[in-house]
Amino acid sequence: MDLSNFETRPLPFAPDVTAPDGSDVRILLTLAGGSMAHFELSPGETSIAVAHRTVEEIWYCLQGHGEMWRKQPDREEVVALKPGICLTLPTGTHFQFRTIGEEPFSAVGITMPPWPNDDEAYRVTGKWENTFLQAER
């Protein structure tokens, strides 16, 4: 049996990267089957709408309030985001999120399998106008 070494890591103070949707990402830990990251969107921001080619995610909301739009071929909804809400983003689901209120929105997400590369997310037409530059990332 091949075991990975166990790891412990605190939440980084500064973001490690900017996600394809425009949110700040603090990378936490990765194992062969998945990875965990912290996502944050500042007050007044609306993400770029995207979908994932090969990964699926589970998000758990930690702080702030917002809305998440999700769309699949036969289903579309907007769900309220607040601490304690958990949601899924299956592969290929179109999604976009935004903050509501005066504090940042943050969540931790589990990505399965781990995030593969910069081409994983692709832009889609969203529900709201995003607050980020329209230039390709």
N, C-alpha and C positions, 0 to 999 in steps of 0.2 A: 504494500500500500504506500503510495507516494503522497506524503503530507506536505502541505505548504507550511512555512514558518508562520506562527501567529504574529500579529502586529497590533500596535496601539498607536493612535495618532490623535492629537487634539485638533479641533476645528481651526484651520489657518486664519490669521487675522485678515490678510489680504486675499482677494480672489486669485486663483491660479490661472484661469482662462475666462474668456467671454464665450458663452454658448452660441451656437448658430441662431438661437432665438433672441439674443441680445442680453440675456440675464448673466449675472456674475456667478461663476462656478468655483467652489472650493472643493478640490478633489480630496476625498477621504481615503478609503481603502479599496483594494481590488483583490479578488480571488478568481480562480479559473472560471467559475460559473456566473460571476457578476461583479459589479462595482457599485460603490456608494459615493454620492456627492451631495453637497449643500448648494442649493440654488437660491439666489436673491434678486429681487426686482425692487428698485427704488420707488418711493411714492410718486404717483402720477405717470408711471411708465406702463406701456403696453408692449408685450413681446412681439417679435416677428412670428407669424404663423408658419409652422413647420410640420413635417411628418418624418418618421424614421424608416430607413430601408430594411434593417435587419434586427434591431433591438426592440425590446419592450421595457416599460418602466413602471414602477410602483412609487408613488409620491406620498409623503406624510407631511402635512402642513404644520409648521412650527410657530410662525409669527405673522402678524398682520392679517389683512383681509383683502380679498380680491375675487376674481372670477376666472374660471377656466372654461373655454369653449373646446368641445371635442366633437369630431365628425367622422363617421364611418359611412360606407355606402347606404346603409339602411337606417341610420340613426344619427341624430344631432342633438346636442344639449349644451346648456351653460349651467355650470354648478358653482355655488358660492364656496369660496375658499376661506377658511378660518382655522385657527389652531385645533388640531385633533381630527381634521378631515383627512382621509386616506383615499387615493384614487389610482386607477390604472390607465396606462397609455399603451394599448396593444400595438404591435408592429403595424405600420401603415396608417394609424389614426392621425387625422389632421388635428392639430391643437394650437391654442394660443391662450395666454393668460395675461391678466392685468391687475394692478393694485387698485384698491379702493381705500381712501383714507390717508392719514398723515404719517403712517409708519411703513417701513419696508415690508414686503411679503417675503417669507422664506419657507423653504421646504427641504427635506432630505429626500433623495431619490435613489432607488436601487435600479440599476440598468443591467439587463440580462440579454445576451452575454455582455461582458464589459464593452464599453464604448470602443469601436474598432478604429475609426479614422475621421478625418475632417470632412469626408464626403457622406457620412452617415445620415445627416439630416438634410432634407431638401425643402425649399420654400413652397408654400401652398397659399391659396387665397384664403385669408382669414375673415373673421367676423368683424374685427375692428381695425382701424388704421393704427399701425405701430408707431411708436415714438422714437424709433432708431433710424439712422440713415438708410436709404433704400439701396445703396451700393451693395454689390455682391460681396460676401465675406469669403 
